[in-house]
Amino acid sequence: MAESTGAIYTAAGANLAIAAAKFVGAFLTGSTAMLAEGAHSLVDTANQILLLVGLKRAKRPADAKHPFGYGREVYFYAFIVALFIFLGGGIFAIYEGAHKIEHPEPAADATVFGVQLSGFWVNVSILGFAILAEGYSCAVALKAFWAEKGRRSAITAIQRSKDPALYTILVEDVAALIGLVIAMTGVVLAHLLDMPVLDGWASIGIGLVLIGMSIFLMVETHGLLIGEAADPEVVRAIQDAVREERAVQAVNEVLTQHLGPSDILVNLSLDFADEVPAGEVERTVARLERRIKALSLNVTRVFIEIQARGVHAAETPGSSAPAPTGHDAAPPGSAVPA
């Protein structure tokens, strides 16, 4: 979480400076692509503030109304961020681009402190500054993301990541760099070919990039909102720990769910051998709780239900029989079906 917070602060500072520069350039030259990019950077800044709010609210302690805490707050705010990008960035950029295509005008020269400057070079200079600032922000986000992803591919790491703040910042920064390249291309071609309509098409291109990014983030965050299982590696480690207990006759089910980026709930349904004394059952349960929490620092709650295999199969839709013993192999995954 510390890595994502640092990346957010870096991105927010960079985007605020970039937004100011872009809006000044759009005001001085009338460039629609520059205006779209300014709106994009302003939306990104607001999004980073929302993510910081979500991270802070997610740290609130559990209470009577929310006994499992507020960890999912960050997922809700990440979804709102994706919605903001869609409406505040993508739709606005497409609208402005369509308007520029209908009413094309060349970039106006700018007058700063009585000095007349070429509108083209004003736009190019601001976009160049924006690319450098956004590149630095993206490098910080990539460093934090690379530390988390390990040996997994980037797409797999994003799909498995339970920290939406980190991958949202990374995806935003990458989309911002793509948008800047599109804006620079549109401004340069509009000037060289004397076709100001290309500035409008560049704005539409930026809007499409933002909409695509927002849909991707919505899909990824949606899974976290409704509840995702822990990584398969964590689930397999839990299964292995349970199978090592000789008192456990069968593993009915292993369920895990992320209540927040660093908050995993584990629920086990186990069938103990009938001859195992009650005292041994209690000691086994206590030992399993300690071992499972030691397997991953993110495991904060462990619930163990002692249930006969047949009873569990009858109560659980889709359960199958017969029951394996506690030392038989079980298929990997977030749940071991009956």
C-alpha positions in Angstrom: 0.0 0.0 0.0 2.9 2.3 0.7 4.1 1.9 -2.9 0.7 2.8 -4.3 0.4 5.9 -2.0 3.8 7.2 -3.2 2.8 6.7 -6.8 -0.4 8.5 -6.3 1.2 11.6 -4.8 3.8 11.7 -7.6 1.1 11.4 -10.3 -1.2 14.0 -8.6 1.7 16.6 -8.5 2.7 15.9 -12.1 -0.8 16.0 -13.4 -1.7 19.2 -11.7 1.3 21.0 -13.2 0.6 19.4 -16.6 -3.1 20.4 -16.5 -2.2 24.0 -15.8 0.3 24.1 -18.7 -2.1 22.5 -21.1 -5.0 24.8 -20.3 -2.8 27.8 -20.7 -1.7 26.5 -24.1 -5.3 25.8 -25.2 -6.4 29.3 -24.1 -3.6 31.0 -25.9 -3.7 28.9 -29.2 -7.3 27.5 -29.4 -6.0 23.9 -29.8 -8.8 21.4 -29.2 -6.4 18.5 -28.7 -4.6 20.6 -26.1 -7.9 21.4 -24.4 -8.8 17.7 -24.4 -5.4 16.8 -22.9 -5.9 19.6 -20.3 -9.3 18.1 -19.3 -7.6 14.6 -19.2 -4.9 15.8 -16.8 -7.4 17.7 -14.6 -9.6 14.5 -14.4 -6.5 12.5 -13.5 -5.6 14.9 -10.7 -9.2 14.6 -9.3 -9.0 10.9 -9.6 -5.8 10.7 -7.6 -7.4 12.7 -4.9 -10.3 10.3 -4.9 -8.0 7.3 -4.6 -6.2 8.9 -1.6 -9.6 9.5 0.0 -10.5 5.9 -0.6 -7.2 4.6 0.8 -7.7 6.7 4.0 -11.4 5.6 4.4 -10.4 2.0 3.9 -8.2 2.1 7.0 -11.1 2.9 9.4 -11.5 0.2 12.1 -14.4 -2.2 12.0 -17.6 -1.3 13.9 -21.0 -2.7 14.7 -22.4 -1.8 11.3 -19.4 -3.0 9.3 -17.8 -5.8 11.4 -15.4 -6.7 8.7 -14.1 -3.2 8.3 -14.1 -0.7 5.5 -11.4 -2.2 3.2 -13.6 -2.3 0.2 -13.9 1.5 0.2 -10.8 1.7 -2.0 -12.5 -0.5 -4.5 -15.6 1.7 -4.6 -13.5 4.8 -5.1 -11.4 3.1 -7.8 -14.7 2.4 -9.7 -15.7 6.0 -9.4 -12.3 7.0 -10.8 -13.0 4.8 -13.9 -16.4 6.4 -14.3 -14.9 9.9 -14.1 -12.3 9.0 -16.8 -15.1 7.8 -19.0 -17.4 10.9 -18.6 -15.0 13.7 -17.7 -12.2 12.7 -20.0 -13.3 10.5 -22.8 -16.7 11.9 -23.7 -15.5 15.5 -23.3 -12.6 14.9 -25.6 -14.8 13.3 -28.3 -17.3 16.1 -28.1 -14.7 18.8 -28.4 -13.0 17.0 -31.2 -16.2 16.7 -33.2 -16.8 20.4 -32.7 -13.3 21.2 -34.0 -13.9 18.9 -37.1 -17.1 20.8 -37.9 -15.5 24.2 -37.3 -11.7 23.8 -38.0 -9.5 26.8 -37.2 -5.6 26.9 -37.3 -3.8 27.4 -34.0 -3.7 31.1 -33.1 -0.5 32.8 -32.2 -0.1 33.6 -28.6 0.8 37.0 -27.0 2.7 36.7 -23.7 3.8 39.9 -22.0 3.5 41.7 -25.2 5.6 39.2 -27.1 4.0 37.3 -30.0 4.7 33.6 -30.1 3.8 31.0 -32.7 0.8 29.0 -31.5 2.4 25.9 -33.0 5.6 26.2 -31.0 3.6 27.0 -27.8 1.7 23.8 -28.1 4.7 21.7 -29.0 6.7 23.2 -26.0 3.9 22.5 -23.6 3.3 19.0 -24.9 7.0 18.3 -24.7 7.0 19.4 -21.0 4.0 17.2 -20.4 5.6 14.2 -21.9 8.7 14.6 -19.6 6.6 15.1 -16.5 4.2 12.3 -17.3 7.1 10.0 -18.2 8.6 10.6 -14.7 5.2 9.8 -13.1 4.9 6.7 -15.2 8.4 5.5 -14.2 7.5 5.9 -10.5 4.3 3.9 -11.0 6.1 1.2 -13.0 8.7 0.8 -10.3 6.0 0.2 -7.6 4.0 -2.1 -10.0 7.1 -4.1 -10.9 7.9 -4.7 -7.2 4.4 -6.2 -6.7 4.0 -8.2 -9.9 7.0 -10.5 -9.5 7.5 -12.9 -12.4 4.0 -12.6 -13.7 3.2 -10.8 -17.0 1.9 -7.3 -16.7 -1.7 -8.2 -17.7 -1.8 -11.2 -15.4 -0.4 -9.0 -12.5 -3.1 -6.4 -13.1 -5.9 -9.1 -13.2 -4.6 -10.7 -10.0 -3.7 -7.4 -8.2 -6.0 -6.6 -5.2 -4.6 -3.0 -5.0 -6.6 -1.0 -7.5 -4.9 2.2 -6.5 -1.6 1.0 -7.9 -2.7 -0.4 -11.2 -5.2 2.5 -11.8 -2.3 5.0 -11.5 -0.2 2.9 -13.9 -2.9 2.5 -16.5 -3.7 6.3 -16.2 -0.1 7.2 -16.8 0.3 4.9 -19.8 -2.9 6.2 -21.3 -1.7 9.8 -20.6 1.5 9.2 -22.5 -0.4 7.7 -25.4 -2.8 10.7 -25.4 0.2 13.1 -25.4 1.7 11.3 -28.4 -1.6 11.5 -30.2 -2.0 15.2 -29.3 1.6 16.0 -30.5 1.0 14.1 -33.7 -2.3 16.0 -34.4 -0.7 19.4 -33.6 2.3 18.7 -35.8 0.4 17.3 -38.8 -2.2 20.0 -38.6 0.6 22.6 -38.8 2.7 20.9 -41.5 -0.3 19.9 -43.7 -2.2 23.1 -43.0 -5.2 20.9 -42.0 -6.5 22.2 -38.6 -9.2 19.5 -38.8 -6.5 17.0 -37.8 -6.4 18.7 -34.4 -10.0 17.6 -33.9 -9.3 14.1 -35.0 -6.5 13.9 -32.5 -8.9 15.0 -29.8 -11.3 12.2 -30.8 -8.4 9.7 -30.7 -7.5 10.8 -27.1 -11.2 10.4 -26.1 -11.2 6.8 -27.5 -8.1 6.0 -25.6 -9.6 7.3 -22.4 -12.9 5.4 -22.9 -11.0 2.2 -23.6 -8.9 2.6 -20.4 -12.0 3.5 -18.3 -13.8 0.3 -19.5 -10.8 -1.8 -18.7 -10.6 -0.3 -15.2 -14.3 -0.8 -14.6 -14.1 -4.5 -15.5 -11.1 -5.1 -13.2 -12.6 -3.1 -10.3 -16.0 -4.7 -10.6 -14.5 -8.1 -9.7 -13.0 -6.7 -6.6 -16.2 -4.9 -5.6 -18.3 -8.1 -5.6 -15.5 -10.1 -3.9 -12.4 -11.9 -5.4 -10.6 -14.9 -4.0 -7.1 -14.8 -2.8 -4.3 -15.7 -5.2 -4.2 -19.4 -6.1 -0.7 -19.7 -4.5 -2.2 -18.6 -1.1 -5.1 -21.0 -1.5 -2.8 -23.9 -2.3 -0.7 -23.1 0.7 -3.8 -23.2 2.9 -4.9 -26.5 1.5 -1.5 -28.0 2.1 -1.5 -26.8 5.7 -4.9 -28.4 6.3 -3.9 -31.7 4.7 -0.9 -32.0 7.1 -3.3 -32.3 10.1 -3.9 -36.0 10.7 -7.1 -35.3 12.7 -8.7 -33.8 9.6 -10.5 -36.6 7.7 -11.7 -34.5 4.7 -11.6 -30.9 3.4 -15.1 -30.0 2.5 -14.4 -26.5 1.3 -11.8 -23.8 1.3 -13.2 -20.3 0.6 -11.2 -17.1 0.5 -12.2 -13.5 -0.2 -10.4 -10.2 -0.3 -12.1 -7.6 2.0 -9.5 -5.1 1.0 -6.1 -5.0 -0.7 -4.4 -6.4 2.4 -7.3 -8.1 4.1 -8.1 -11.7 3.3 -10.9 -13.7 5.0 -10.5 -17.5 5.0 -13.4 -19.9 5.7 -12.8 -23.6 6.0 -15.3 -26.5 6.3 -13.5 -29.6 7.6 -14.6 -33.1 8.5 -12.8 -34.5 11.5 -12.5 -38.2 12.2 -15.2 -39.3 14.7 -12.7 -40.8 17.1 -10.8 -37.5 17.6 -11.4 -36.2 21.1 -12.9 -32.7 21.5 -9.7 -31.4 23.1 -7.7 -32.5 20.1 -10.2 -30.8 17.7 -9.8 -27.5 19.6 -6.0 -27.7 19.5 -6.0 -28.6 15.8 -8.3 -25.6 15.0 -6.1 -23.2 17.0 -3.0 -24.6 15.3 -4.5 -24.2 11.8 -5.5 -20.6 12.5 -1.9 -19.7 13.5 -0.4 -21.5 10.6 -2.8 -20.0 8.0 -2.2 -16.5 9.3 1.6 -17.1 9.2 1.3 -18.2 5.5 0.3 -14.7 4.4 0.4 -11.5 6.4 -2.7 -10.4 4.5 -4.8 -13.2 6.1 -6.6 -11.4 9.0 -9.6 -13.6 9.7 -9.9 -17.4 9.7 -13.2 -19.2 10.3 -13.2 -23.0 10.7 -16.5 -24.9 10.5 -16.5 -28.5 11.6 -19.0 -30.4 9.5 -19.6 -34.0 8.4 -18.9 -34.5 4.8 -22.3 -35.8 4.0 -24.1 -32.9 5.8 -21.9 -30.4 3.9 -22.7 -32.1 0.6 -26.4 -32.0 1.3 -26.4 -28.3 2.3 -24.1 -27.0 -0.5 -25.5 -26.8 -4.0 -23.3 -28.4 -6.7 -21.3 -30.5 -4.1 -20.0 -33.8 -5.2 -19.0 -37.0 -3.5 -17.3 -39.2 -2.4 -15.0 -37.4 0.2 -11.3 -37.5 0.0 -9.2 -38.1 3.1 -7.3 -35.2 4.6 -4.1 -36.4 2.9 -5.6 -36.9 -0.6 -4.9 -34.4 -3.3 -7.4 -31.6 -3.9 -7.8 -29.5 -6.9 -6.2 -26.0 -6.7 -8.4 -22.9 -6.6 -10.2 -20.7 -4.2 -12.6 -23.4 -3.2 -12.3 -27.1 -2.7 -15.7 -28.5 -3.6 -17.4 -31.2 -1.7 
